[in-house]
Amino acid sequence: MTSLSVEEFIENHAESLALTWIAGRQGGLRNILLENNPKLANVGYLNLIHPHQIQIIGSYELAYFEEFEPEFYQNSIKELFEQENLVCLIIIDVSHVPDYLVGAAEFYQIPLLSSKLSGEKLINYMQATIAKLVAEQTMLHGVFMDVFGTGVLVTGNSSIGKSELALELIYRGHRLIADDAPVFTKLDYQCLNGTCALKGMNPFLEVRGLGILNVQALFGNSAIKKDKNLRLIIHLEQMLNERLWEIDRLQGDYSNRRILGVEIPVISLPVAPGRNLAVLLECAVRNHSLKMQGYNAANEFCEMQTEAIQMDI
């Protein structure tokens, strides 16, 4: 079982979750237990019977407390803050946080925060964030790009031209996600989400002869993207004549690569002087998209050729 302190979680995700500290900073070292365990819910609306580690309190929950006599809601607040699994409280949809919650958070040293997001969005975002933290991850060598809306990992031996190809693709309007060592997270049984290993480093691309380039500074904000699901691998390969003769002239050089249990299609492109790899890669992505929709140009070509031969006979 892994864990993450509330303080560390807020430091890394406060901006995306619109979180603000209210009280209980002394409890920042409390740990959120990161485990896919239905008996230990991570985040949800206020629940005193089946408590969550992170309890969300909105205007309806506050109104519930305030409907009763002071003694009753004081006991309820005491029960809330003394829950064994509670590590954090987040207030939403209220303009003023009640003093009794602020005081209890300070007394029990439980982090109390507020968020500008709606309850549904906050819960969904936090669950997705925690799911990524507990998911399997792997780092792969290559350049990860968004080409025509498809997550494409460009692989190949060192110095084969991956970065030069990425630079040309960016020039043609596609987007860089991560250079050299993208990290992929398994979100479900058939989905791998890729991003840059180091936060804030995704605009940088190393091109031999030019050094480190900031493609965001060169081409604008549209030249980069934070993350994308991996759908296709383009493998650049310098092929000998024997290897070239092995390639299926009709269907091309297609295979599959298993990454964290997910099958990812691989297309191998021969690298040779005079070949426009950027155009080839774009066509490979478009053709792969057509295949995913059920259309195969080679099959149609064979069918039309067979019909033509039969007509001549």
C-alpha positions in Angstrom: 0.0 0.0 0.0 1.4 3.4 -1.0 0.5 6.8 0.6 0.8 10.5 -0.1 0.7 13.3 2.5 -2.2 15.8 2.2 0.4 18.6 2.1 2.2 16.9 -0.9 -1.1 16.2 -2.7 -2.2 19.8 -2.3 1.2 21.2 -3.4 1.1 19.1 -6.6 -2.6 19.5 -7.4 -3.9 22.7 -5.8 -4.0 24.6 -9.0 -5.9 22.0 -11.1 -8.3 21.3 -8.2 -8.7 25.0 -7.3 -7.9 24.2 -3.6 -7.2 26.8 -0.9 -6.1 26.1 2.7 -8.6 27.3 5.4 -7.4 25.7 8.6 -5.7 22.6 10.1 -2.3 23.1 8.5 -0.7 21.1 11.4 -2.4 18.0 9.9 -0.7 18.4 6.5 1.5 15.3 7.1 -1.6 13.0 7.4 -1.3 10.4 4.7 -3.9 9.6 2.0 -3.7 5.8 1.6 -3.5 5.1 -2.1 -5.1 1.8 -2.8 -7.8 0.5 -5.1 -9.8 -0.9 -2.2 -13.6 -0.5 -2.2 -13.6 -0.8 1.7 -11.5 2.3 1.9 -13.1 5.0 -0.2 -10.8 7.9 -1.2 -13.1 10.8 -1.8 -16.8 11.6 -1.7 -19.6 13.7 -0.2 -20.0 13.8 3.6 -20.8 10.3 4.9 -20.7 9.6 8.7 -21.7 5.9 8.3 -19.2 4.9 5.6 -16.6 7.7 5.8 -14.3 8.7 3.0 -10.6 9.6 3.5 -11.4 13.0 1.9 -14.9 14.3 2.9 -16.6 16.8 0.6 -18.9 19.2 2.4 -21.3 21.5 0.5 -24.2 23.8 1.3 -26.6 20.9 1.6 -24.4 19.1 4.2 -24.0 22.3 6.2 -27.7 23.0 6.1 -28.2 19.4 7.4 -26.1 20.2 10.5 -27.7 23.6 11.1 -31.2 22.2 11.2 -30.6 20.5 14.5 -30.0 21.7 18.0 -26.5 22.9 18.9 -25.8 19.8 21.0 -26.7 17.5 18.1 -24.5 19.1 15.5 -21.7 19.5 18.0 -21.8 15.8 18.6 -22.0 15.2 14.8 -19.0 17.4 14.2 -17.1 15.6 16.9 -18.0 12.3 15.3 -16.9 13.6 11.9 -13.5 14.8 13.0 -12.8 11.7 15.2 -13.2 9.3 12.3 -10.2 7.0 12.0 -9.8 7.2 8.2 -10.4 11.0 7.8 -7.4 12.9 6.5 -8.9 16.0 4.9 -12.1 18.0 4.6 -13.0 20.1 1.5 -15.7 22.8 1.6 -17.5 23.7 -1.7 -20.4 25.9 -2.8 -20.3 28.2 0.3 -19.2 31.8 0.5 -18.2 31.6 4.2 -16.8 28.6 6.0 -18.6 28.2 9.4 -16.4 29.1 12.4 -17.3 25.8 14.2 -15.6 23.8 11.3 -12.6 26.1 11.3 -12.2 25.6 15.1 -12.7 21.9 14.9 -10.1 21.6 12.1 -7.6 23.5 14.3 -8.4 21.5 17.4 -8.2 18.0 15.7 -5.4 19.1 13.3 -7.4 18.0 10.3 -6.7 19.9 7.0 -9.7 22.0 6.0 -9.7 23.4 2.5 -12.1 25.0 0.1 -12.5 24.5 -3.7 -14.1 26.7 -6.4 -15.1 23.6 -8.4 -18.5 22.0 -8.1 -18.8 18.8 -6.0 -19.2 16.5 -9.0 -16.2 18.0 -10.8 -14.0 18.0 -7.7 -14.8 14.3 -6.9 -14.3 13.2 -10.5 -11.0 15.1 -10.8 -9.7 13.8 -7.5 -10.7 10.2 -8.2 -9.0 10.5 -11.6 -5.9 12.0 -10.0 -5.7 9.4 -7.3 -6.3 6.6 -9.9 -3.3 7.9 -11.8 -1.2 7.9 -8.7 -1.9 4.2 -7.9 -1.8 3.0 -11.6 1.0 1.1 -13.1 3.6 3.2 -15.0 6.5 2.6 -17.3 9.0 4.9 -19.1 9.8 4.3 -22.8 12.5 5.7 -25.0 11.1 7.8 -27.9 9.3 11.0 -28.8 5.6 11.2 -27.9 3.5 13.3 -30.3 -0.1 14.2 -30.9 -0.6 13.7 -34.7 -4.0 14.4 -36.1 -5.4 13.9 -32.6 -3.7 10.5 -32.2 -1.1 9.7 -29.5 1.9 8.5 -31.5 5.2 7.3 -30.0 8.2 7.6 -32.4 10.8 5.0 -31.5 14.1 3.8 -33.0 17.8 3.5 -32.3 19.8 6.5 -31.1 20.7 9.0 -33.8 18.2 7.6 -36.3 16.3 10.9 -36.6 13.4 10.8 -34.1 13.9 14.4 -32.9 14.4 15.7 -36.4 11.2 14.0 -37.4 9.4 15.4 -34.4 10.6 18.9 -35.2 9.3 18.7 -38.7 6.0 17.4 -37.5 5.7 20.3 -35.0 6.5 22.7 -37.9 3.6 21.0 -39.8 1.2 21.8 -37.0 1.3 18.7 -34.8 2.1 18.8 -31.0 4.9 17.6 -28.8 4.0 15.8 -25.6 7.4 14.5 -24.4 10.9 14.0 -25.8 13.2 11.1 -25.1 11.6 9.5 -22.1 7.8 9.8 -21.8 6.0 8.1 -18.9 2.9 6.0 -19.6 0.2 5.2 -17.0 -2.3 2.4 -17.3 -5.7 4.0 -16.7 -7.7 0.9 -17.5 -7.3 -2.5 -19.2 -6.9 -1.0 -22.7 -5.7 2.6 -22.1 -2.2 4.0 -21.7 -1.9 7.7 -21.0 1.5 9.3 -21.8 3.0 12.5 -20.5 6.4 14.1 -19.8 8.3 12.5 -16.9 9.2 15.9 -15.4 6.6 18.6 -14.8 7.1 21.7 -17.0 9.7 20.0 -19.3 7.4 19.0 -22.2 8.3 22.0 -24.4 11.9 21.0 -24.7 13.3 19.0 -27.6 16.9 18.0 -28.2 18.0 18.1 -31.9 21.5 17.2 -32.8 23.4 20.2 -34.1 20.9 22.6 -32.6 21.0 21.5 -29.0 17.9 22.0 -26.7 15.0 23.8 -28.3 11.9 25.2 -26.6 9.2 24.4 -29.2 6.6 26.4 -27.2 8.8 29.5 -27.4 9.5 28.8 -31.1 6.1 27.8 -32.4 3.6 29.0 -29.7 1.4 27.3 -27.1 -0.3 25.2 -29.7 3.0 23.3 -30.3 2.7 21.3 -27.1 0.2 19.2 -25.2 0.2 18.0 -21.6 -0.8 14.3 -22.2 -2.5 11.9 -24.6 -3.5 8.3 -24.8 -1.1 6.1 -26.7 -2.7 4.7 -29.8 0.2 3.9 -32.2 3.9 3.3 -32.3 6.0 4.4 -35.3 9.3 2.6 -35.3 12.1 4.0 -37.4 14.5 1.4 -38.7 17.5 1.3 -41.0 16.8 -1.8 -43.0 19.1 -4.1 -45.0 17.9 -5.4 -48.3 17.0 -8.7 -46.8 14.8 -7.0 -44.2 13.2 -4.8 -46.9 12.2 -7.9 -48.9 10.4 -9.3 -45.9 8.0 -6.4 -45.8 4.5 -7.2 -47.1 4.1 -4.9 -50.1 0.3 -4.8 -49.7 -0.2 -4.5 -46.0 3.0 -2.9 -44.9 5.1 -3.8 -41.8 2.6 -4.0 -39.0 3.0 -5.8 -35.6 1.9 -5.3 -32.0 3.8 -4.4 -28.8 2.5 -5.3 -25.4 3.0 -2.5 -22.8 1.7 -3.0 -19.3 -0.7 -5.6 -20.7 -2.1 -3.3 -23.4 -1.6 -4.2 -27.0 -0.3 -1.2 -29.1 -0.1 -1.4 -32.9 3.4 -0.8 -34.3 4.3 0.3 -37.8 7.9 0.1 -38.9 9.1 2.7 -41.4 12.4 2.1 -43.3 14.8 5.1 -43.0 16.7 5.9 -46.1 18.0 9.1 -47.8 15.3 10.9 -49.7 12.4 9.5 -47.8 10.0 12.1 -46.4 9.4 10.6 -43.0 7.0 13.3 -41.9 4.7 12.7 -44.8 5.0 8.9 -44.3 4.2 9.2 -40.7 1.1 11.4 -41.3 -0.1 8.9 -43.9 0.6 6.0 -41.5 -1.6 7.7 -38.8 -4.4 8.5 -41.2 -4.3 4.9 -42.7 -4.3 3.4 -39.2 -7.4 5.5 -38.3 -9.2 4.2 -41.4 -8.3 0.6 -40.4 -9.8 1.3 -37.0 -13.0 2.3 -38.7 -13.0 -0.9 -40.7 -11.5 0.2 -44.1 -8.4 -1.5 -45.5 -7.1 -0.1 -48.8 -5.1 -3.3 -49.5 -8.2 -5.4 -49.2 -10.2 -3.1 -51.5 -7.3 -3.1 -54.0 -7.2 -7.0 -54.0 -11.0 -7.2 -54.4 -11.1 -4.8 -57.4 -8.1 -6.5 -59.0 -9.9 -9.9 -58.7 -13.1 -8.4 -60.2 -11.1 -7.0 -63.1 -9.4 -10.3 -63.8 -12.7 -12.2 -63.7 -14.3 -9.7 -66.1 -11.4 -10.3 -68.6 -11.9 -14.0 -68.3 
